[in-house]
Amino acid sequence: MVQAYILIQTEVGKASIVADLIGKIQGVIQAEDVTGPYDVIVRAQADTVDALGRMVVAKVQQVDGITRTLTCPVVHL
């Protein structure tokens, strides 16, 4: 299992809506709107890195109101 944080920038005023929509995507553990340089932070999981990438590109980035994403895989050192 691969987990990652997805940091999301949204259009002005869209953070809450984006977080709600992303929270319904299969594989998303948590999605919350936050303040700072990013508007939404998501924790997601998938079986493989490739599956995680497909989820981000095919599902997360397709949500209306998103302007940029940054995916940060969780590592256990």
N, CA, C and O atoms as a Tripos MOL2 file, in Angstrom:
@<TRIPOS>MOLECULE
protein
  308   307    77     0     0
PROTEIN
NO_CHARGES

@<TRIPOS>ATOM
      1 N           0.8490   -1.1830    0.0000 N.3       1 MET1
      2 CA          0.0000    0.0000    0.0000 C.3       1 MET1
      3 C           0.8890    1.2390    0.0000 C.2       1 MET1
      4 O           1.8500    1.3220    0.7650 O.2       1 MET1
      5 N           0.5680    2.1890   -0.8500 N.am      2 VAL2
      6 CA          1.2840    3.4560   -0.9600 C.3       2 VAL2
      7 C           0.3510    4.5670   -0.4950 C.2       2 VAL2
      8 O          -0.8130    4.6250   -0.8920 O.2       2 VAL2
      9 N           0.8750    5.4450    0.3490 N.am      3 GLN3
     10 CA          0.0970    6.5940    0.7810 C.3       3 GLN3
     11 C           0.8210    7.8700    0.3870 C.2       3 GLN3
     12 O           2.0430    7.8810    0.2400 O.2       3 GLN3
     13 N           0.0600    8.9470    0.2160 N.am      4 ALA4
     14 CA          0.6490   10.2320   -0.1470 C.3       4 ALA4
     15 C          -0.2220   11.3630    0.3630 C.2       4 ALA4
     16 O          -1.4250   11.2120    0.5760 O.2       4 ALA4
     17 N           0.4300   12.5040    0.5520 N.am      5 TYR5
     18 CA         -0.2980   13.7430    0.7790 C.3       5 TYR5
     19 C          -0.3640   14.4580   -0.5560 C.2       5 TYR5
     20 O           0.6280   14.5190   -1.2830 O.2       5 TYR5
     21 N          -1.5150   14.9930   -0.8780 N.am      6 ILE6
     22 CA         -1.6900   15.7650   -2.1000 C.3       6 ILE6
     23 C          -2.0290   17.1890   -1.6760 C.2       6 ILE6
     24 O          -3.0680   17.4390   -1.0660 O.2       6 ILE6
     25 N          -1.1380   18.1130   -2.0070 N.am      7 LEU7
     26 CA         -1.3200   19.5170   -1.6610 C.3       7 LEU7
     27 C          -1.9690   20.2050   -2.8600 C.2       7 LEU7
     28 O          -1.4930   20.0890   -3.9890 O.2       7 LEU7
     29 N          -3.0440   20.9110   -2.6020 N.am      8 ILE8
     30 CA         -3.8590   21.4390   -3.7010 C.3       8 ILE8
     31 C          -4.0670   22.9370   -3.5640 C.2       8 ILE8
     32 O          -4.3950   23.4370   -2.4880 O.2       8 ILE8
     33 N          -3.8720   23.6450   -4.6660 N.am      9 GLN9
     34 CA         -4.2450   25.0460   -4.7620 C.3       9 GLN9
     35 C          -5.5380   25.1130   -5.5760 C.2       9 GLN9
     36 O          -5.7020   24.3990   -6.5650 O.2       9 GLN9
     37 N          -6.4460   25.9790   -5.1420 N.am     10 THR10
     38 CA         -7.7430   26.0940   -5.8070 C.3      10 THR10
     39 C          -7.9830   27.5360   -6.2480 C.2      10 THR10
     40 O          -7.2530   28.4550   -5.8780 O.2      10 THR10
     41 N          -9.0160   27.6950   -7.0380 N.am     11 GLU11
     42 CA         -9.4870   29.0370   -7.3560 C.3      11 GLU11
     43 C         -10.0010   29.6690   -6.0670 C.2      11 GLU11
     44 O         -10.4000   28.9620   -5.1410 O.2      11 GLU11
     45 N          -9.9920   30.9840   -6.0060 N.am     12 VAL12
     46 CA        -10.4370   31.7070   -4.8150 C.3      12 VAL12
     47 C         -11.8720   31.3080   -4.4580 C.2      12 VAL12
     48 O         -12.7620   31.3170   -5.3070 O.2      12 VAL12
     49 N         -12.0750   30.9600   -3.1950 N.am     13 GLY13
     50 CA        -13.4030   30.6200   -2.7010 C.3      13 GLY13
     51 C         -13.8590   29.2020   -2.9770 C.2      13 GLY13
     52 O         -14.9970   28.8590   -2.6590 O.2      13 GLY13
     53 N         -13.0070   28.3600   -3.5610 N.am     14 LYS14
     54 CA        -13.4280   27.0060   -3.9430 C.3      14 LYS14
     55 C         -12.8950   25.9030   -3.0150 C.2      14 LYS14
     56 O         -13.2190   24.7330   -3.2190 O.2      14 LYS14
     57 N         -12.0930   26.2450   -2.0080 N.am     15 ALA15
     58 CA        -11.4270   25.2260   -1.1930 C.3      15 ALA15
     59 C         -12.4140   24.2610   -0.5370 C.2      15 ALA15
     60 O         -12.2130   23.0480   -0.5850 O.2      15 ALA15
     61 N         -13.4530   24.7720    0.0610 N.am     16 SER16
     62 CA        -14.4050   23.9150    0.7690 C.3      16 SER16
     63 C         -15.1150   22.9590   -0.1790 C.2      16 SER16
     64 O         -15.2830   21.7810    0.1380 O.2      16 SER16
     65 N         -15.5280   23.4530   -1.3300 N.am     17 ILE17
     66 CA        -16.2080   22.6220   -2.3230 C.3      17 ILE17
     67 C         -15.2660   21.5490   -2.8530 C.2      17 ILE17
     68 O         -15.6500   20.3870   -2.9770 O.2      17 ILE17
     69 N         -14.0300   21.9400   -3.1660 N.am     18 VAL18
     70 CA        -13.0330   20.9900   -3.6750 C.3      18 VAL18
     71 C         -12.7600   19.9030   -2.6420 C.2      18 VAL18
     72 O         -12.7150   18.7240   -2.9910 O.2      18 VAL18
     73 N         -12.5770   20.2810   -1.3690 N.am     19 ALA19
     74 CA        -12.3190   19.2950   -0.3200 C.3      19 ALA19
     75 C         -13.4770   18.3110   -0.1970 C.2      19 ALA19
     76 O         -13.2500   17.1090   -0.0600 O.2      19 ALA19
     77 N         -14.7060   18.8010   -0.2430 N.am     20 ASP20
     78 CA        -15.8790   17.9200   -0.1530 C.3      20 ASP20
     79 C         -15.9260   16.9330   -1.3110 C.2      20 ASP20
     80 O         -16.1860   15.7480   -1.1030 O.2      20 ASP20
     81 N         -15.6790   17.4050   -2.5270 N.am     21 LEU21
     82 CA        -15.7340   16.5310   -3.7020 C.3      21 LEU21
     83 C         -14.6110   15.4970   -3.6900 C.2      21 LEU21
     84 O         -14.8370   14.3270   -4.0010 O.2      21 LEU21
     85 N         -13.4110   15.9260   -3.3350 N.am     22 ILE22
     86 CA        -12.2850   14.9990   -3.3140 C.3      22 ILE22
     87 C         -12.4570   13.9570   -2.2150 C.2      22 ILE22
     88 O         -12.0410   12.8090   -2.3730 O.2      22 ILE22
     89 N         -13.0640   14.3490   -1.1150 N.am     23 GLY23
     90 CA        -13.2910   13.4130   -0.0190 C.3      23 GLY23
     91 C         -14.1400   12.2120   -0.4100 C.2      23 GLY23
     92 O         -14.1270   11.1960    0.2850 O.2      23 GLY23
     93 N         -14.8710   12.3120   -1.5000 N.am     24 LYS24
     94 CA        -15.7370   11.2260   -1.9690 C.3      24 LYS24
     95 C         -15.0420   10.2790   -2.9460 C.2      24 LYS24
     96 O         -15.6240    9.2710   -3.3470 O.2      24 LYS24
     97 N         -13.8080   10.5900   -3.3330 N.am     25 ILE25
     98 CA        -13.0770    9.7560   -4.2870 C.3      25 ILE25
     99 C         -12.5370    8.5200   -3.5770 C.2      25 ILE25
    100 O         -11.9820    8.6090   -2.4820 O.2      25 ILE25
    101 N         -12.7080    7.3770   -4.2130 N.am     26 GLN26
    102 CA        -12.2010    6.1290   -3.6410 C.3      26 GLN26
    103 C         -10.6820    6.2030   -3.5060 C.2      26 GLN26
    104 O          -9.9850    6.5740   -4.4510 O.2      26 GLN26
    105 N         -10.1810    5.8510   -2.3340 N.am     27 GLY27
    106 CA         -8.7540    5.9050   -2.0600 C.3      27 GLY27
    107 C          -8.3550    7.1250   -1.2490 C.2      27 GLY27
    108 O          -7.2460    7.1770   -0.7160 O.2      27 GLY27
    109 N          -9.2410    8.1040   -1.1480 N.am     28 VAL28
    110 CA         -8.9580    9.2860   -0.3310 C.3      28 VAL28
    111 C          -9.3070    8.9680    1.1120 C.2      28 VAL28
    112 O         -10.4350    8.5880    1.4250 O.2      28 VAL28
    113 N          -8.3240    9.1290    1.9840 N.am     29 ILE29
    114 CA         -8.5130    8.8690    3.4040 C.3      29 ILE29
    115 C          -9.0990   10.0970    4.0970 C.2      29 ILE29
    116 O          -9.9880    9.9870    4.9410 O.2      29 ILE29
    117 N          -8.5830   11.2670    3.7250 N.am     30 GLN30
    118 CA         -9.0040   12.5070    4.3540 C.3      30 GLN30
    119 C          -8.7470   13.6660    3.4080 C.2      30 GLN30
    120 O          -7.7410   13.6820    2.6980 O.2      30 GLN30
    121 N          -9.6450   14.6290    3.3950 N.am     31 ALA31
    122 CA         -9.4710   15.8470    2.5880 C.3      31 ALA31
    123 C          -9.9680   17.0260    3.4200 C.2      31 ALA31
    124 O         -11.1230   17.0650    3.8440 O.2      31 ALA31
    125 N          -9.0750   17.9790    3.6410 N.am     32 GLU32
    126 CA         -9.4500   19.1180    4.4660 C.3      32 GLU32
    127 C          -8.9990   20.4250    3.8330 C.2      32 GLU32
    128 O          -7.9260   20.5060    3.2350 O.2      32 GLU32
    129 N          -9.8470   21.4550    3.9750 N.am     33 ASP33
    130 CA         -9.4380   22.7690    3.5140 C.3      33 ASP33
    131 C          -8.6170   23.4130    4.6320 C.2      33 ASP33
    132 O          -8.9510   23.3110    5.8120 O.2      33 ASP33
    133 N          -7.5410   24.0750    4.2280 N.am     34 VAL34
    134 CA         -6.5820   24.6580    5.1640 C.3      34 VAL34
    135 C          -6.2360   26.0790    4.7160 C.2      34 VAL34
    136 O          -6.6510   26.5240    3.6460 O.2      34 VAL34
    137 N          -5.4630   26.7860    5.5580 N.am     35 THR35
    138 CA         -4.9550   28.1030    5.1640 C.3      35 THR35
    139 C          -3.4690   27.9860    4.8670 C.2      35 THR35
    140 O          -2.8200   27.0220    5.2760 O.2      35 THR35
    141 N          -2.9410   28.9530    4.1660 N.am     36 GLY36
    142 CA         -1.5230   28.9440    3.8200 C.3      36 GLY36
    143 C          -1.3400   28.8910    2.3170 C.2      36 GLY36
    144 O          -2.2470   29.2560    1.5680 O.2      36 GLY36
    145 N          -0.1670   28.4380    1.8610 N.am     37 PRO37
    146 CA          0.1050   28.4260    0.4220 C.3      37 PRO37
    147 C          -0.7400   27.4070   -0.3410 C.2      37 PRO37
    148 O          -0.8940   27.5190   -1.5570 O.2      37 PRO37
    149 N          -1.2870   26.4180    0.3620 N.am     38 TYR38
    150 CA         -2.1910   25.4420   -0.2560 C.3      38 TYR38
    151 C          -3.5630   25.6000    0.3680 C.2      38 TYR38
    152 O          -3.6910   26.0370    1.5120 O.2      38 TYR38
    153 N          -4.5810   25.2430   -0.3860 N.am     39 ASP39
    154 CA         -5.9570   25.4340    0.0630 C.3      39 ASP39
    155 C          -6.6030   24.1550    0.5820 C.2      39 ASP39
    156 O          -7.4960   24.2000    1.4280 O.2      39 ASP39
    157 N          -6.1460   23.0170    0.0680 N.am     40 VAL40
    158 CA         -6.6860   21.7140    0.4770 C.3      40 VAL40
    159 C          -5.5070   20.7540    0.6240 C.2      40 VAL40
    160 O          -4.5960   20.7410   -0.2040 O.2      40 VAL40
    161 N          -5.5380   19.9560    1.6860 N.am     41 ILE41
    162 CA         -4.5550   18.8850    1.8510 C.3      41 ILE41
    163 C          -5.3130   17.5680    1.9320 C.2      41 ILE41
    164 O          -6.2670   17.4210    2.6960 O.2      41 ILE41
    165 N          -4.8600   16.6110    1.1220 N.am     42 VAL42
    166 CA         -5.5240   15.3140    1.0050 C.3      42 VAL42
    167 C          -4.5370   14.2260    1.4110 C.2      42 VAL42
    168 O          -3.3550   14.2950    1.0730 O.2      42 VAL42
    169 N          -5.0210   13.2310    2.1300 N.am     43 ARG43
    170 CA         -4.2340   12.0110    2.3590 C.3      43 ARG43
    171 C          -4.9320   10.9160    1.5750 C.2      43 ARG43
    172 O          -6.1310   10.6890    1.7350 O.2      43 ARG43
    173 N          -4.1710   10.2400    0.7270 N.am     44 ALA44
    174 CA         -4.7510    9.2190   -0.1530 C.3      44 ALA44
    175 C          -3.8960    7.9640   -0.1170 C.2      44 ALA44
    176 O          -2.7330    7.9970    0.2860 O.2      44 ALA44
    177 N          -4.4930    6.8520   -0.5460 N.am     45 GLN45
    178 CA         -3.7550    5.5960   -0.6200 C.3      45 GLN45
    179 C          -4.1740    4.8130   -1.8470 C.2      45 GLN45
    180 O          -5.2900    4.9490   -2.3500 O.2      45 GLN45
    181 N          -3.2400    3.9830   -2.3180 N.am     46 ALA46
    182 CA         -3.4890    3.1150   -3.4650 C.3      46 ALA46
    183 C          -2.5740    1.9040   -3.3310 C.2      46 ALA46
    184 O          -1.6550    1.8970   -2.5120 O.2      46 ALA46
    185 N          -2.8290    0.8920   -4.1340 N.am     47 ASP47
    186 CA         -2.0350   -0.3410   -4.0640 C.3      47 ASP47
    187 C          -0.6060   -0.1420   -4.5530 C.2      47 ASP47
    188 O           0.3180   -0.7540   -4.0160 O.2      47 ASP47
    189 N          -0.4090    0.7040   -5.5630 N.am     48 THR48
    190 CA          0.9180    0.9220   -6.1380 C.3      48 THR48
    191 C           1.1210    2.4090   -6.4170 C.2      48 THR48
    192 O           0.1700    3.1910   -6.4050 O.2      48 THR48
    193 N           2.3630    2.7840   -6.6660 N.am     49 VAL49
    194 CA          2.6640    4.1680   -7.0400 C.3      49 VAL49
    195 C           1.9600    4.5240   -8.3440 C.2      49 VAL49
    196 O           1.4460    5.6330   -8.4930 O.2      49 VAL49
    197 N           1.9370    3.5870   -9.2880 N.am     50 ASP50
    198 CA          1.2590    3.8480  -10.5620 C.3      50 ASP50
    199 C          -0.2340    4.0860  -10.3520 C.2      50 ASP50
    200 O          -0.8100    4.9930  -10.9540 O.2      50 ASP50
    201 N          -0.8580    3.2790   -9.5030 N.am     51 ALA51
    202 CA         -2.2850    3.4480   -9.2240 C.3      51 ALA51
    203 C          -2.5380    4.7810   -8.5390 C.2      51 ALA51
    204 O          -3.5440    5.4370   -8.8090 O.2      51 ALA51
    205 N          -1.6430    5.1830   -7.6630 N.am     52 LEU52
    206 CA         -1.7720    6.4820   -7.0050 C.3      52 LEU52
    207 C          -1.6810    7.6030   -8.0350 C.2      52 LEU52
    208 O          -2.4780    8.5400   -8.0100 O.2      52 LEU52
    209 N          -0.7150    7.5060   -8.9350 N.am     53 GLY53
    210 CA         -0.5760    8.5080   -9.9920 C.3      53 GLY53
    211 C          -1.8060    8.5960  -10.8760 C.2      53 GLY53
    212 O          -2.2430    9.6880  -11.2410 O.2      53 GLY53
    213 N          -2.3630    7.4430  -11.2190 N.am     54 ARG54
    214 CA         -3.5860    7.4350  -12.0390 C.3      54 ARG54
    215 C          -4.7500    8.0920  -11.2980 C.2      54 ARG54
    216 O          -5.5420    8.8150  -11.9020 O.2      54 ARG54
    217 N          -4.8550    7.8440   -9.9900 N.am     55 MET55
    218 CA         -5.9270    8.4580   -9.2090 C.3      55 MET55
    219 C          -5.7750    9.9780   -9.2100 C.2      55 MET55
    220 O          -6.7560   10.7010   -9.3830 O.2      55 MET55
    221 N          -4.5570   10.4600   -9.0210 N.am     56 VAL56
    222 CA         -4.3330   11.9020   -8.9830 C.3      56 VAL56
    223 C          -4.6800   12.5310  -10.3250 C.2      56 VAL56
    224 O          -5.3900   13.5360  -10.3760 O.2      56 VAL56
    225 N          -4.1870   11.9480  -11.4090 N.am     57 VAL57
    226 CA         -4.3990   12.5420  -12.7350 C.3      57 VAL57
    227 C          -5.8400   12.3640  -13.2260 C.2      57 VAL57
    228 O          -6.4350   13.3060  -13.7500 O.2      57 VAL57
    229 N          -6.3930   11.1820  -13.0610 N.am     58 ALA58
    230 CA         -7.7080   10.8800  -13.6420 C.3      58 ALA58
    231 C          -8.8820   11.3060  -12.7680 C.2      58 ALA58
    232 O          -9.9850   11.5160  -13.2730 O.2      58 ALA58
    233 N          -8.6570   11.4350  -11.4650 N.am     59 LYS59
    234 CA         -9.7830   11.7590  -10.5840 C.3      59 LYS59
    235 C          -9.5950   13.0790   -9.8490 C.2      59 LYS59
    236 O         -10.4330   13.9740   -9.9540 O.2      59 LYS59
    237 N          -8.5080   13.2030   -9.1130 N.am     60 VAL60
    238 CA         -8.3160   14.4050   -8.2930 C.3      60 VAL60
    239 C          -8.1840   15.6480   -9.1670 C.2      60 VAL60
    240 O          -8.8950   16.6300   -8.9540 O.2      60 VAL60
    241 N          -7.2860   15.6180  -10.1430 N.am     61 GLN61
    242 CA         -7.0520   16.8140  -10.9570 C.3      61 GLN61
    243 C          -8.2420   17.1740  -11.8520 C.2      61 GLN61
    244 O          -8.2610   18.2560  -12.4380 O.2      61 GLN61
    245 N          -9.2100   16.3050  -11.9640 N.am     62 GLN62
    246 CA        -10.3760   16.5950  -12.7830 C.3      62 GLN62
    247 C         -11.4590   17.3590  -12.0150 C.2      62 GLN62
    248 O         -12.4450   17.7990  -12.6060 O.2      62 GLN62
    249 N         -11.2770   17.5170  -10.7010 N.am     63 VAL63
    250 CA        -12.2640   18.2470   -9.8990 C.3      63 VAL63
    251 C         -12.2140   19.7220  -10.2810 C.2      63 VAL63
    252 O         -11.1440   20.3300  -10.3130 O.2      63 VAL63
    253 N         -13.3660   20.2800  -10.5660 N.am     64 ASP64
    254 CA        -13.4750   21.6800  -10.9760 C.3      64 ASP64
    255 C         -13.0110   22.6020   -9.8510 C.2      64 ASP64
    256 O         -13.3980   22.4170   -8.6970 O.2      64 ASP64
    257 N         -12.2020   23.5710  -10.1750 N.am     65 GLY65
    258 CA        -11.7400   24.5590   -9.2110 C.3      65 GLY65
    259 C         -10.2970   24.3710   -8.7910 C.2      65 GLY65
    260 O          -9.7420   25.2350   -8.1130 O.2      65 GLY65
    261 N          -9.6680   23.2610   -9.1760 N.am     66 ILE66
    262 CA         -8.2740   23.0210   -8.8340 C.3      66 ILE66
    263 C          -7.3720   23.7100   -9.8520 C.2      66 ILE66
    264 O          -7.5890   23.6070  -11.0590 O.2      66 ILE66
    265 N          -6.3610   24.4100   -9.3530 N.am     67 THR67
    266 CA         -5.4130   25.0670  -10.2540 C.3      67 THR67
    267 C          -4.0560   24.3670  -10.2740 C.2      67 THR67
    268 O          -3.3450   24.4340  -11.2770 O.2      67 THR67
    269 N          -3.6800   23.6850   -9.1610 N.am     68 ARG68
    270 CA         -2.3740   23.0200   -9.0980 C.3      68 ARG68
    271 C          -2.3780   21.9670   -8.0060 C.2      68 ARG68
    272 O          -3.0170   22.1360   -6.9680 O.2      68 ARG68
    273 N          -1.6520   20.8660   -8.2500 N.am     69 THR69
    274 CA         -1.4820   19.8410   -7.2190 C.3      69 THR69
    275 C           0.0030   19.5170   -7.0610 C.2      69 THR69
    276 O           0.7980   19.6860   -7.9860 O.2      69 THR69
    277 N           0.3490   19.0510   -5.8740 N.am     70 LEU70
    278 CA          1.6920   18.5630   -5.5760 C.3      70 LEU70
    279 C           1.5260   17.2900   -4.7570 C.2      70 LEU70
    280 O           0.9760   17.3270   -3.6560 O.2      70 LEU70
    281 N           1.9960   16.1680   -5.2850 N.am     71 THR71
    282 CA          1.8360   14.8770   -4.6220 C.3      71 THR71
    283 C           3.1140   14.5250   -3.8800 C.2      71 THR71
    284 O           4.2020   14.5290   -4.4570 O.2      71 THR71
    285 N           2.9710   14.2200   -2.5940 N.am     72 CYS72
    286 CA          4.1100   13.9040   -1.7230 C.3      72 CYS72
    287 C           3.9320   12.5040   -1.1430 C.2      72 CYS72
    288 O           3.2230   12.3400   -0.1500 O.2      72 CYS72
    289 N           4.5630   11.4890   -1.7440 N.am     73 PRO73
    290 CA          4.4350   10.1250   -1.2210 C.3      73 PRO73
    291 C           5.0100   10.0130    0.1900 C.2      73 PRO73
    292 O           6.0140   10.6450    0.5200 O.2      73 PRO73
    293 N           4.3590    9.2050    1.0050 N.am     74 VAL74
    294 CA          4.8300    8.9520    2.3700 C.3      74 VAL74
    295 C           5.9200    7.8840    2.2890 C.2      74 VAL74
    296 O           5.7480    6.8610    1.6260 O.2      74 VAL74
    297 N           7.0430    8.1290    2.9680 N.am     75 VAL75
    298 CA          8.1250    7.1550    3.0270 C.3      75 VAL75
    299 C           8.3790    6.7820    4.4810 C.2      75 VAL75
    300 O           8.1550    7.5880    5.3830 O.2      75 VAL75
    301 N           8.8390    5.5790    4.7010 N.am     76 HIS76
    302 CA          9.1560    5.1060    6.0440 C.3      76 HIS76
    303 C          10.6490    4.8250    6.0820 C.2      76 HIS76
    304 O          11.1020    3.7940    5.5850 O.2      76 HIS76
    305 N          11.4200    5.7440    6.6730 N.am     77 LEU77
    306 CA         12.8830    5.6360    6.7130 C.3      77 LEU77
    307 C          13.3410    4.9320    7.9720 C.2      77 LEU77
    308 O          14.5410    4.7510    8.1760 O.2      77 LEU77
@<TRIPOS>BOND
     1     1     2 1
     2     2     3 1
     3     3     4 2
     4     3     5 am
     5     5     6 1
     6     6     7 1
     7     7     8 2
     8     7     9 am
     9     9    10 1
    10    10    11 1
    11    11    12 2
    12    11    13 am
    13    13    14 1
    14    14    15 1
    15    15    16 2
    16    15    17 am
    17    17    18 1
    18    18    19 1
    19    19    20 2
    20    19    21 am
    21    21    22 1
    22    22    23 1
    23    23    24 2
    24    23    25 am
    25    25    26 1
    26    26    27 1
    27    27    28 2
    28    27    29 am
    29    29    30 1
    30    30    31 1
    31    31    32 2
    32    31    33 am
    33    33    34 1
    34    34    35 1
    35    35    36 2
    36    35    37 am
    37    37    38 1
    38    38    39 1
    39    39    40 2
    40    39    41 am
    41    41    42 1
    42    42    43 1
    43    43    44 2
    44    43    45 am
    45    45    46 1
    46    46    47 1
    47    47    48 2
    48    47    49 am
    49    49    50 1
    50    50    51 1
    51    51    52 2
    52    51    53 am
    53    53    54 1
    54    54    55 1
    55    55    56 2
    56    55    57 am
    57    57    58 1
    58    58    59 1
    59    59    60 2
    60    59    61 am
    61    61    62 1
    62    62    63 1
    63    63    64 2
    64    63    65 am
    65    65    66 1
    66    66    67 1
    67    67    68 2
    68    67    69 am
    69    69    70 1
    70    70    71 1
    71    71    72 2
    72    71    73 am
    73    73    74 1
    74    74    75 1
    75    75    76 2
    76    75    77 am
    77    77    78 1
    78    78    79 1
    79    79    80 2
    80    79    81 am
    81    81    82 1
    82    82    83 1
    83    83    84 2
    84    83    85 am
    85    85    86 1
    86    86    87 1
    87    87    88 2
    88    87    89 am
    89    89    90 1
    90    90    91 1
    91    91    92 2
    92    91    93 am
    93    93    94 1
    94    94    95 1
    95    95    96 2
    96    95    97 am
    97    97    98 1
    98    98    99 1
    99    99   100 2
   100    99   101 am
   101   101   102 1
   102   102   103 1
   103   103   104 2
   104   103   105 am
   105   105   106 1
   106   106   107 1
   107   107   108 2
   108   107   109 am
   109   109   110 1
   110   110   111 1
   111   111   112 2
   112   111   113 am
   113   113   114 1
   114   114   115 1
   115   115   116 2
   116   115   117 am
   117   117   118 1
   118   118   119 1
   119   119   120 2
   120   119   121 am
   121   121   122 1
   122   122   123 1
   123   123   124 2
   124   123   125 am
   125   125   126 1
   126   126   127 1
   127   127   128 2
   128   127   129 am
   129   129   130 1
   130   130   131 1
   131   131   132 2
   132   131   133 am
   133   133   134 1
   134   134   135 1
   135   135   136 2
   136   135   137 am
   137   137   138 1
   138   138   139 1
   139   139   140 2
   140   139   141 am
   141   141   142 1
   142   142   143 1
   143   143   144 2
   144   143   145 am
   145   145   146 1
   146   146   147 1
   147   147   148 2
   148   147   149 am
   149   149   150 1
   150   150   151 1
   151   151   152 2
   152   151   153 am
   153   153   154 1
   154   154   155 1
   155   155   156 2
   156   155   157 am
   157   157   158 1
   158   158   159 1
   159   159   160 2
   160   159   161 am
   161   161   162 1
   162   162   163 1
   163   163   164 2
   164   163   165 am
   165   165   166 1
   166   166   167 1
   167   167   168 2
   168   167   169 am
   169   169   170 1
   170   170   171 1
   171   171   172 2
   172   171   173 am
   173   173   174 1
   174   174   175 1
   175   175   176 2
   176   175   177 am
   177   177   178 1
   178   178   179 1
   179   179   180 2
   180   179   181 am
   181   181   182 1
   182   182   183 1
   183   183   184 2
   184   183   185 am
   185   185   186 1
   186   186   187 1
   187   187   188 2
   188   187   189 am
   189   189   190 1
   190   190   191 1
   191   191   192 2
   192   191   193 am
   193   193   194 1
   194   194   195 1
   195   195   196 2
   196   195   197 am
   197   197   198 1
   198   198   199 1
   199   199   200 2
   200   199   201 am
   201   201   202 1
   202   202   203 1
   203   203   204 2
   204   203   205 am
   205   205   206 1
   206   206   207 1
   207   207   208 2
   208   207   209 am
   209   209   210 1
   210   210   211 1
   211   211   212 2
   212   211   213 am
   213   213   214 1
   214   214   215 1
   215   215   216 2
   216   215   217 am
   217   217   218 1
   218   218   219 1
   219   219   220 2
   220   219   221 am
   221   221   222 1
   222   222   223 1
   223   223   224 2
   224   223   225 am
   225   225   226 1
   226   226   227 1
   227   227   228 2
   228   227   229 am
   229   229   230 1
   230   230   231 1
   231   231   232 2
   232   231   233 am
   233   233   234 1
   234   234   235 1
   235   235   236 2
   236   235   237 am
   237   237   238 1
   238   238   239 1
   239   239   240 2
   240   239   241 am
   241   241   242 1
   242   242   243 1
   243   243   244 2
   244   243   245 am
   245   245   246 1
   246   246   247 1
   247   247   248 2
   248   247   249 am
   249   249   250 1
   250   250   251 1
   251   251   252 2
   252   251   253 am
   253   253   254 1
   254   254   255 1
   255   255   256 2
   256   255   257 am
   257   257   258 1
   258   258   259 1
   259   259   260 2
   260   259   261 am
   261   261   262 1
   262   262   263 1
   263   263   264 2
   264   263   265 am
   265   265   266 1
   266   266   267 1
   267   267   268 2
   268   267   269 am
   269   269   270 1
   270   270   271 1
   271   271   272 2
   272   271   273 am
   273   273   274 1
   274   274   275 1
   275   275   276 2
   276   275   277 am
   277   277   278 1
   278   278   279 1
   279   279   280 2
   280   279   281 am
   281   281   282 1
   282   282   283 1
   283   283   284 2
   284   283   285 am
   285   285   286 1
   286   286   287 1
   287   287   288 2
   288   287   289 am
   289   289   290 1
   290   290   291 1
   291   291   292 2
   292   291   293 am
   293   293   294 1
   294   294   295 1
   295   295   296 2
   296   295   297 am
   297   297   298 1
   298   298   299 1
   299   299   300 2
   300   299   301 am
   301   301   302 1
   302   302   303 1
   303   303   304 2
   304   303   305 am
   305   305   306 1
   306   306   307 1
   307   307   308 2
@<TRIPOS>SUBSTRUCTURE
     1 MET1         2 RESIDUE 1 A MET
     2 VAL2         6 RESIDUE 1 A VAL
     3 GLN3        10 RESIDUE 1 A GLN
     4 ALA4        14 RESIDUE 1 A ALA
     5 TYR5        18 RESIDUE 1 A TYR
     6 ILE6        22 RESIDUE 1 A ILE
     7 LEU7        26 RESIDUE 1 A LEU
     8 ILE8        30 RESIDUE 1 A ILE
     9 GLN9        34 RESIDUE 1 A GLN
    10 THR10       38 RESIDUE 1 A THR
    11 GLU11       42 RESIDUE 1 A GLU
    12 VAL12       46 RESIDUE 1 A VAL
    13 GLY13       50 RESIDUE 1 A GLY
    14 LYS14       54 RESIDUE 1 A LYS
    15 ALA15       58 RESIDUE 1 A ALA
    16 SER16       62 RESIDUE 1 A SER
    17 ILE17       66 RESIDUE 1 A ILE
    18 VAL18       70 RESIDUE 1 A VAL
    19 ALA19       74 RESIDUE 1 A ALA
    20 ASP20       78 RESIDUE 1 A ASP
    21 LEU21       82 RESIDUE 1 A LEU
    22 ILE22       86 RESIDUE 1 A ILE
    23 GLY23       90 RESIDUE 1 A GLY
    24 LYS24       94 RESIDUE 1 A LYS
    25 ILE25       98 RESIDUE 1 A ILE
    26 GLN26      102 RESIDUE 1 A GLN
    27 GLY27      106 RESIDUE 1 A GLY
    28 VAL28      110 RESIDUE 1 A VAL
    29 ILE29      114 RESIDUE 1 A ILE
    30 GLN30      118 RESIDUE 1 A GLN
    31 ALA31      122 RESIDUE 1 A ALA
    32 GLU32      126 RESIDUE 1 A GLU
    33 ASP33      130 RESIDUE 1 A ASP
    34 VAL34      134 RESIDUE 1 A VAL
    35 THR35      138 RESIDUE 1 A THR
    36 GLY36      142 RESIDUE 1 A GLY
    37 PRO37      146 RESIDUE 1 A PRO
    38 TYR38      150 RESIDUE 1 A TYR
    39 ASP39      154 RESIDUE 1 A ASP
    40 VAL40      158 RESIDUE 1 A VAL
    41 ILE41      162 RESIDUE 1 A ILE
    42 VAL42      166 RESIDUE 1 A VAL
    43 ARG43      170 RESIDUE 1 A ARG
    44 ALA44      174 RESIDUE 1 A ALA
    45 GLN45      178 RESIDUE 1 A GLN
    46 ALA46      182 RESIDUE 1 A ALA
    47 ASP47      186 RESIDUE 1 A ASP
    48 THR48      190 RESIDUE 1 A THR
    49 VAL49      194 RESIDUE 1 A VAL
    50 ASP50      198 RESIDUE 1 A ASP
    51 ALA51      202 RESIDUE 1 A ALA
    52 LEU52      206 RESIDUE 1 A LEU
    53 GLY53      210 RESIDUE 1 A GLY
    54 ARG54      214 RESIDUE 1 A ARG
    55 MET55      218 RESIDUE 1 A MET
    56 VAL56      222 RESIDUE 1 A VAL
    57 VAL57      226 RESIDUE 1 A VAL
    58 ALA58      230 RESIDUE 1 A ALA
    59 LYS59      234 RESIDUE 1 A LYS
    60 VAL60      238 RESIDUE 1 A VAL
    61 GLN61      242 RESIDUE 1 A GLN
    62 GLN62      246 RESIDUE 1 A GLN
    63 VAL63      250 RESIDUE 1 A VAL
    64 ASP64      254 RESIDUE 1 A ASP
    65 GLY65      258 RESIDUE 1 A GLY
    66 ILE66      262 RESIDUE 1 A ILE
    67 THR67      266 RESIDUE 1 A THR
    68 ARG68      270 RESIDUE 1 A ARG
    69 THR69      274 RESIDUE 1 A THR
    70 LEU70      278 RESIDUE 1 A LEU
    71 THR71      282 RESIDUE 1 A THR
    72 CYS72      286 RESIDUE 1 A CYS
    73 PRO73      290 RESIDUE 1 A PRO
    74 VAL74      294 RESIDUE 1 A VAL
    75 VAL75      298 RESIDUE 1 A VAL
    76 HIS76      302 RESIDUE 1 A HIS
    77 LEU77      306 RESIDUE 1 A LEU
